[in-house]
Amino acid sequence: MKNLSDYDENVIVLNYKSPVILDRDKLSDELDRLGDLSAEAQLLKVQITHSVKLKENPSHTVLAFINGDRSKMLGFIKYGEKDLYFYRKTGEVVNKKTLCVLDFFVDIPYQRKGVGKILFDNVLKLTSTSPDEIAYDRPSDKLLAFLKKNYEMKEANIQPNKFAVFD
C-alpha cells in the first residue's frame, strides 16, 4: 500500500480505522450525504455507502475527493476485495479474489470536471492494478461510459452476480 502523500492533497483515504469515521466529523456526514445521492442515482432502495457500514467492514476502503478547506466531499469511490465466480466468454468458470469497485459517485455539480478520473486513477495507484483487472458491482451506464472514455474499456462482460468484468 502506498502513502497518501504520494497523491493529490484533495484525495483522502477513509476506512474502518479512519478518525473521520470513528469521530463522526463533518466528512463522515458528507460521505453519508453522497452515499444517499449515489443510491438515489442508481435507483437503489438501500444506501450502500455509509460511514457506519464502512466502520463495520474492514475490507472496504473509500477514497474521497474533498474541497480545499476539507468541509465538503465532492465525490467518492468505494472499493475492496471479494471472492467471486466469473464466467468467461469461453464458458470457463473462474473463482478468484478480485479487487472490486463497489460504489462510485461524484456530486452532480462536479461531474465532468475531472473529479472521478482523479479518484479512479488514485485507486489504480494505491492498489497497483489496471482498470481491466477490476470487477465492477452493478455498473451504471454512466460508469461504463466513463471507463470507455477514459480507459478504452469497451465490452463489459456482465456476470450472473451483476458484476461486470472486462476480458
N, C-alpha and C positions, 0 to 999 in steps of 0.2 A: 504494500500500500504506500503510495507516495504522500508527500507532505502537502498540506493545504497551501503553504507559502509558494508552492510551485504554480499556483493558479491565480486567476483573476480575483482581485480583492473583494469583488461583489459576490463571489460564489462561496457558500459555506456548506459544510457537511453537517447533517443532522442525523443522529441515530439514537438508539436506546440509552446511551450514556451522555448525551449532549446536555450541558447545563441549560440550554434554551428549552429543551423538552422537560427536563426534570424540574426546573424552576417556574414553568408556566409563564414565561415572559411574553412580551408583545409578539415576538416571532412565532411562538407556538400558536398564538391566536391567529396570526396571519396564515400559518400552514393550514389551520382548520378552515379558515375562510376560503382559501384557494382549493382545498380539498372538497368543500361544498360546491364550488363553481365547477370543478372538474367532474364531479358526479352528475351535476345538472347538465353539463355539456354532453356527457355520454349517455344521458337518459337512464342513469342508474338509480335504483331505489335506495341504495345504501352508499354512504360515503366510504371510499376505500383508502383514502389517505387522510389520516387524522393523527394529531400529536399523541393521543392516548394509545392508539394502535401501534404507532411507531415505538413508543416506550416499551410496549409488551412484546415486540417482535425483534429480537437481536439480529436476525438475518436480513433485515431490510435497512436500507440507507436512503436518505433523501438528500439530494443536492438542491440547494435553494439559491435563487438569484435575488439579492436584496438591494435596495437603493442605498445611496451613499451614507445616510445617517442611520442606517440599519433599523428604520421604523416600518418599512413596508417591504413585503415579499412580492416580487414581480412574476415569479414562476418557480416551478419545481419539477424534478424528475425523481421518481422513486424506483429503486432497483434492488435486486437481491438474487441469490441463487435458489433454484428449485430443481428438484429431481423430477424430470418429465419424460414421457414417452413421445417419440416423434415418428411419424410415418413419412418416409422419404418417397419421392415420386416414383422410385424404382419398386416400391412395395415393401422395402426393408423397414423393420421396426427397430428403433434405437432407443434405449433408455440411458439417459445421462443427466448429470447435474450440470445445469447451464445457467449462465447469467441471464436475467430477465428484466425487461423494463415493465414495471407493474402499473405505473401511472405517470403521466407526463402532461403538464398543463402550464400555460403561460396566460396571465391575466389579459383579458381582451384588449385593453388599450396598449399593451406592449407586444402583442402578436405581430409577426412580420417585421420585427425590429432587431433581430439577431439574438434575443434572449434565449430562445430554445436551442439554437445552434451552440451558443456558449455552454449551456448546461449539458447538452448531449456530448460535445467534444470533451468536456471535463470528466464525464463518466468514462468515456473511452480512455482517457489518460489515466485516471485513477485505477481502472481495472485492467489496463494494458490489454485491451481487446479491440476488435473491429466490429462495425455495425452488423456484419453478416454472421457473426458468431453469437448474437444475442437473440433470445426469443422475446416476442412482444405480446403481452397479455391483452387480448381483445382490442387489437389496434383499430383506431378510428380511421376514417377516410383521410382526415387531416394528417394523422401520423404517417400513414402510408405515403401521402403526397410529400410530406417533409422528408422522409427517407429517400424517396425517389429523386427529389430536387437536390438535396444536399450530399447524398452518399451514393447516388446512382443505383439504388436497390429497387429493382423493377417488379419482380414477380414474387409476391408473398405466397408461401405455401401454408394456408390456414389449416390447422390441425383440429382433430375432433375435440381437443381440450380447449379450443378457442385461442390458443397461442399461435402466432404467425412466426414462421422461420423462413430464411432465405437459403435455398440450396446452392 
